[in-house]
Every structure is written in C-alpha cells, then in structure tokens.
Amino acid sequence: MGILGLIGGGLMATAIIKGLLKQGYPAKGLLVSDPDLSRREFLEALGVSTFQDNQEMLATLEKKEAEGIILAIKPQVVKEALTGLDFPNLPLLSIVAGYSVSALESLLPAGTRVLRAMPNTPALIGEGITAVTAGTRSNEQELTWAEKILSSLGKVVVVPEGLMNAVTGLSGSGPGFVYFFIEALIDGGVLAGLPRPLARELALQTVVGSARMVAELQEHPAQLKDMVTSPGGTTITGLVELEAAGVYGVLMKAVLSAADKSEKLGE
C-alpha cells in the first residue's frame, strides 16, 4: 500500500481514515493537513501524521511513493484552500459536496486527474454508500483506486457526474431525513404512552428491520406496505394521516431541494 494525503481532517475524513486502518492500511502511510489543532491532535492519536499547512503536507507527500490525495473540506473554503498550492502529479479524489470536476480542475494545475465522490454519514460506522464519478482526465486505474479507498466506508456505486447532485440530495442528505423520521416515531410512541427508552428501542428496530426487508426480499416498498396494511386496521388509519398531511410529496421535495442546493454550492 502506498502513501495517501488528505486535505481536511473532519468527520468524513476521519471515517475514511478509520475505515482504511481497519482494512490494514498503515497509519504511517496517512498524511493529513488541517488548521484545527484539536482535529490534528485527535488524528495523531490514531497514529497518522498531521500538518497545519496544506502545502507542507503536499510537499512531504511528493517525496514519498504516494497513491493520491483526498479533498475533504467544506465547499465554502475550497477556493481558499486550493488557490496557489503546488500539487504533485497525483490523482485527487474530492468528497466536497456540490463541487464539480470542472470547477475543481479550474483551481488546480493543468492536467490534474480529479475524481468526485459523495459519501454519507453512515460511513462513520462502515455502513455508508458512496457514489463516485471519474473526471475527463481520469482513467480506469484512477477510478479503481478511488473505489478501493471508498469501499472502506461501505458500498460504492459509479455514476455519471450529471447525477452527482441528485445523489447528494438522496443519499447524502437522506440520513438526516431518516433521523428526523426516527425521532418522530419515538416521540409518537411517547405521545401514545410508551416510556422513551422503550419507544426508542421499538422505533430503531422497526426502521432497521423494515430497511432490511426491502433490501433482502427485493420487493417494491409499496408491496411490503400492503402486506402490513389490513382492511380497516391500525396501519391504514395511520397512513391516511400521512397522506392527508402530504408527507409523501414533502419527502420527495426534500430530496429535490437538497439536490438543488448541492448544485448551488459548487457555483
């Protein structure tokens, strides 16, 4: 295994680092730059090398047999972080929400091989799903490298870049919508008279079990919904309330709104 550099040491970068370490990637092969002292100290405790300055990390990386660089920062600071940097001739894998390959290429030296990916927060426990797309200057070798790195977070799918903002709206933002739904289920149980710890346990296993049924039975969710919806029963009564409130359409619009925001972040 080669050396890997990361610009940014936040939550998703940490998830990648921990995933790679679990797969046997040597800690000494990971170099991370981050301006936040507390993040650097946290990462150093994992055994990785840290740098306050991005250019210092890249210069150190260039002296080693490096595989590539991961860009894991907020979209609002991309221009500031990349402008003026002297990049080594290595592929760059970006997990920055909303930033297109072409936008990143415009900030980097000519010829830089850029790939773009969108992981989600379940990656923190190795249960994420990441979409990745290759840039026009990247080849199959770089894409294979990116998939290998991202597989440490969970499942990986390859998509055209034109779908990346939609991916961000669904799987990138989707966990937040699911957590919101789980919280509402728990509070509904409390409203119905359940102790909060019991309501939490029931809600969590209901969501986990239901998701596994969709995945394992390969049935359309509508069919599984019909299985639990008895004539004149409790489920149909609850579904009427959800339909009356327009929850189905609101969730669809939430995904679309998040996708639109992703597109604007890269402008």
Order of alpha helices (4+ residues) and beta strands (2+ residues): beta-alpha-beta-alpha-beta-alpha-beta-alpha-beta-alpha-beta-beta-alpha-beta-alpha-alpha-alpha-alpha-alpha-alpha
